[in-house]
């Protein structure tokens, strides 16, 4: 039986090894999911919410072990990994809290002689394909709402973070979720496509690359499953002349380098008003030089390795290409002893004299690098921010909320921030435009993609 191996970026050793499921296992999982969902959907909503709340309790109760596994599997510093457990709990509890209102039947209004309503009913079996960079935060966006809405879920997690799927299963089992309502499968890419193409899958929630999103669309065309896609990002920020400079420097540096820059909604390009540009650049460089690059298991580390050496090499190649075209690197890599070619340990880098002919300003950069450009007006900033195939989030730093709204209305993005970045509020819709994807998770609107409307049209008189 083929094995799935997880190489830890901490030390290059195999951390997890699991057998891959085959076609027979996929068929078995879907057969049982269909049967389990038929009973689960009949469980009253209040009971589903209570049971899933106990699952969240069980998950949080193992938070220390889960955080440690995150560090080993994908390299996040130990001082930051517990934040993922807290974020998981925040999102899960919020979606459980709003479920009664979000799933309540819609009343179209009174009509004499008729009883009418539109119910939100579960789709059936939902397949969730989750990535490694925020392995629980991305998965919980779909897994918990899908279950509370009455669906069965089959989770396929990244090869880099297979223990995350197993931790979900442990929490649900501890809470008493009926068998087969939630299942996970460790799958090859080919067999993932087989799962998504199966007509018993009603919907797919995918977080990953643009190429992966196209593969999902091709696979789901076989059985007409709906597909929600949260794909890549090249998220911009604009620092206006009226911005609080210190706050902008601090939050944007963190937005660029947190999680070693491995965030779809992290800040990858910054446009700064000319009068603030020199001081802003100096401030970002000064903070970047304060990061401590090293083993994520060291409590003093603030910047861990990227997920694998190939990913680090891709970022190095972008920086080198930009430098050949005239960009300047402002952070001396020799300040970071752990940053070495041929390893996943990569120092932060700040680039100036960049432009949009450079890959580092147009293509995804899943690592600790950010480019900064000077702009002369709001119009120039808007033009450059929109000059991208992506549209996940964008942000402005300003003291003028009216200006922020006016500029935000002109930006092609799923989320528009003022004076913050790289954050998901579970009360707001998480969505993207262009190559950043389609569909929506979180908020009340997130339940719409995990249910279908069913109209009840009852005539009470003749």
N, C-alpha and C positions, 0 to 999 in steps of 0.2 A: 504494500500500500504506500503511495507517495507520501512524503512527509513535508510539512510546512515548518520552516525554521526561522526563528527570529534572532537576528544578530544584534546584540546590544551595542549602541553607539558609545556606551561608557568605556568598554574595554575590548570590543571586537569579538567577544565570545558569543557562542550560541546560548541564549537565555531561555528560550522556550522552543519546544519541538512538539508538533501535533500532527496526527494523521489527517490527510485531506479526505473529505467526504466525496463519494462518487455519485453517479447517476441514480443508483438504487437508493442511497441515503437521501438524496433530494426528493425522490418520489415518496419515500417513507415519511419524511418531514411534512410534505405538503398534504399528503393523505390525512395524517393525524391533525394537522392544523385546521383543515376544513371541518373535520368532525368536532374538534374542540371549540372552534369559533361558534358553531351552531348552538352550543350550550352557553358559552361565555356571553354572547350578546343578550341572552335572556336574563342574566343576572342583573338585578336592579342597579341603576347607576350609583346610588349611594353606597351599595355594597362594593361595587368595583372600586370606587374612590377610596373607601376605607382600606380595602385589601392592598391597593397599590401604595397607599400611604404607609402601610406597615413595611412594604418592600423598600421604600425610601429610608425608613428608620433602619432597616437591616443593612442597607448599603452604607449609610453614614456611620453606623456602628463599626464597620470595618475600614473606616476612612484612612487610618494610618497605614495599613497594609496596602491598600489600593494606591495611595499616593506614592509609596515606595516602589510599587510595580511600574507606575508611570515613568518614574525616573529611569529605571532599568530598561524599559521597553523603548522609550523614544527620546530620553536624554534631558527631560526638563529638570532644572535644579530642584533639590529637595526642599529648599525654602519656598518655592513657588508651587510645587505639585499639589499640596493640600488645597490650594485655591480651586482646583478643578472639582474636588469633592464638594466644596461649598457652592460652587456654581451649579453643579448637578442638582443639589438639594433645592437651591433657589428656583431653578426652572421647573423642576418636577413638582414642587409644592404649589407653585403659582398655577401651572396648568391643571392640576387637580382641583384647586380652589375655584377656578373659573369654569370648570366643565359643566356644572348644572345650568348656568346661564347660557354658555356657548352652545350647548346641545339641546336647549329647550325648543320645543316646536314653535314655529313661526305662525302667528295669527294674522291672516290677511285682512281681518275686519269682519264685522257681522254682516250676514246676508239672510233675510227672512227665509225660513224653510230649509236652511242648510247648516251643516257643521263642516267647517273647512280648516285645515291646518297643513303645514309643511313640516314633516319630521326630518331630523337628521339621523340617518341609519348607517350602520357600519358598512364598509366596503367588502369585508371578508378577510382575506389574507394580505397583509402588508409586508413587503420585503424591505428591510433597511440595510443599506450598504454604507458603512461608516469608515472614516479615515483615522489615521494615527495621530495627527497633530494636536487635536483636542478630542481624545478618544471617547470621553464620556459626554462632554458638552455637545458635541455634534450628534451623538446617538440619542441622547435623552430628548432632544427636540422632536423626534419622531416616535421613538419607542413608547414613551409614557402616554402622549396624547392618543396614539393609535390604540393602545390597550384600553384606556379609559373610555374611548368611544365605542368599544365593543368588538374591535378587530382582534385577530390572531396576528402575531408578529414572528417572522423569521429574520434573524439578524446575521449578516455576514460582516465580520469586522476585518480590519486591515491585517495582513500578515505580520505587520510590525507590532500589533497590539492585540493578540488573540486572547490574552487573559481578561480583557475588558468584556468580551462577550460572555465569558464564563462567570465573571463577577455579577453581571446582570442576572444570569440564570440562578446563581446562588441566592441573590436577594429575593427574587420572585418565589423561589422554592421555600425560603424561610418564611415568607408571608402567607404561603398557602395558595398561590395561584394554581388553578387547575392544570393538570398535565397537558402539555403540548399547546397551550395558549401562547406561550413564548418558547421559542426554540432558537438555537444558533447552529450555524454550519461553518466549518473551516473549509474554504473552497479555493480551487484554482481559478484563474481568470476565465478560462473556458467554461468551467462548471458554474461560475457565477452567471455567465451569460445564459446558460441552460436554465438555471433557476428563474431568472427574470423573464425568460421567454415562455415559461410554462403558463398556460391559460388559467391555471388555478390561482395565480398571483394577480390580485386586483389592482395593486398600486405599489410603486417603488419610490422610496425616499433615498436619494443618493447624495452623498457629499464627497467631492473629489475633484479631479482634473477636468478640463474641458474635453480632452480626448476620451476620458472615462464617461463623461456625460453623453457624448455622441454614441458611444458603445451601448449605453443604457437605452437610449432612444431607439437604436436599431434592434435591440433585443426585445423591448416591450412592444414593438410593432407586431411581433408574432402573435401576441395574445391580447392586444389592445389594452394592456394595463396603463393606468395613468402614471406619470412620472414627475416627481418634484426633484429639481436639480439645484444643488448649492455648489457652485463650481469655483473658478478661480477669482482672483482679485489683483488689482494694481492700484490700491486705494490712495487717493491724493488728499493733501491738506493744503489749506491756504491760510497764511498768516497776514492779516490786514494790518495797516499802519496803526490802527487803534487797539491792537491786541495787547493783553497783559504779557509782556515779553517773557518774564520769568516762568509764568504758568505755561506758556506755549512751548518754551524750551524743554521744560521738565516732562510734560505730558506727551509731546511728540517724540522725544527721545525714547521714552518708554514704549510708545506705540509702534516705533520702528524696530526695537530690539528685544522686546519681551518675547519669551519662548523662542529665542534665537532667530527672531524674524519669521518664524514658521506659522503664520496666521493668514488666512485668506483675507481678513479684514484689517490686518496690520498696515501701518503707514509705510508706503514704499517710495513716494515722491512728494516733495514739499515745495510749494511756491510761496515766496515771501516778498512782501512789499519792500521796495528798494531802500526806504529809510531805515528799516529794521534789519535788513539782510546781513550786514557785517556782524552785528551783535548776536543775532540769532545763530548764525553759523558757528561763531566762536563758542556760544553756550552749548550747542549740541555736541561739538567736538570735545569740549571739556568734560561733559557728562559721559560721552562714549568711552573716553579714556579711563573712566573710573570703574568700568565693569571689570569683574573678576572672572576670567575664562578658565574653566577647569572641570573636573569631574562633577557631575550633577549630584553625587552623593556627599560632597563636601558642603557643609552648611554655610560656608563663606562664599561659595560660588554664586554669582549672579547671572552668568551667561554659560549655558551648557553647550554641548556639541549639537550640531544639526543631526538629523536622523541617520544619515549614512555618508560615507566618503564621497560617493557619486554626487550627492546633493550639494556638498561643500564645493566640489570641483565645478559644478554648474554655476554657482555664485561667483567663484574665482574667475571663471571664464567671462562672465558678464562684466566684472570689474576690469579685467585686463582689456577687453574690447573697448570699453568706454575710455580707458586711459590712452589707448592707442589713438583714439579719435579726439583727444584733447582734454578729457576730464582730469581733474586732479584729486588724488587721494589725500585726505587730511588727517587720517589716523595712522600712525606708524605701527605697522603690524609687529614690529620687533618689541613693542611694549608688552606684548602678550606671549609669554614663553610657550604656552600650550598650543598656540596657533601654528600648525605645521602642515605643509603640503602632504598629501597622501593620508590624511586623517580627517575625521569629521569635525575636528575642533577648529573653529573659524572665528577670528577676531571681528569685532564690529568695524564697519567702514562707512565713512561719510564722503560723498562725492560732490564736488562742485564743478562749475564750467561744463555742466551736462546739457544735453538737448534731446529732443525727441527722435533723433536719428539713431540713438543708442538703445540697445536692447534693455539695458538696465532701467530705462525710463518707459519702456513699452511692454516688455514681457514680464511674466511673473518672476519674482525674485524671492524664492523661499529660503531666505537666510538673512543674516544681520547686516544688511546694506541699505542705505537710503541715499537718494539723489536730491539735491536742493538747487532750485533755480530762483533767480530774482525776477519779479514782475513789476510792471509800472501802473497797473490798474486792475479793477475788478473784472473788466471785460477780458483782459489778457489772461487772468487767472482762470476764468470760466472756460475760455477756449482751450487752454492747456489741460485743465482737469477733465474736460470732455473728450480730449484727444486720446482715446483709449478704447480697446475692444471690450474692456471690462466695466462693470458698474455695480459693485457690491455696496461699499460705503464711501463717503467723502465727508470732509470736515472743514470748518472754518473757525479761526480764532479771531474774535472781534468783541468789542464792547457794545455793539449795535445789533440788537435782536432783529429789528426790522430789516436791516441790511442782510443779516444772515438768512432770513426767510426769503427775501427777494433773490439772493444769489442761489439759495438752495432750489428754488423753483426752476432755475435754469440748468441745473446739473443733472445729468442722466445717472441716477444712482438708486439703489434700493433703500438706503438709510442715509440721512443727512444729519450730521452732528454739528453742534456749536460748542466750542471750548472743551471737547472731549473726543475720544476716538477708541477704536478697538474694544468695543463693549456691546453686549447684547442685552437689551432690556426685555424680559419675557412678556411684558405687557404690550410690546410693539411688534409689528409684523417683521419677520426676518425674511428678506427677499432680495433678489438681484435682477439686473437687466443686462441686456447684451450677452456676452459670453460668460457672465457671472451666474447665469442660470435662469430658472423659471420656477414658479410656484411660491409657496409661503409656508413657513413654520412659525411656531410661537404665537402668542396673542389669541384672541378669540377667532381671528381669521384662520389660524393654523388648523383648527378643527375642520374647516370646510374641505380641505384637500383629503382628509382622512374619513370622510363620510360622504354620503350622497343624499340629495333631497328626495323625499318621497311624499307625494301629495295625497291627502285624504279629502275626498269630496263626497260628503254624506248628505243625501236628501232626506229630510225628516217629515215632509208633508207631500201629499199627492195633489 
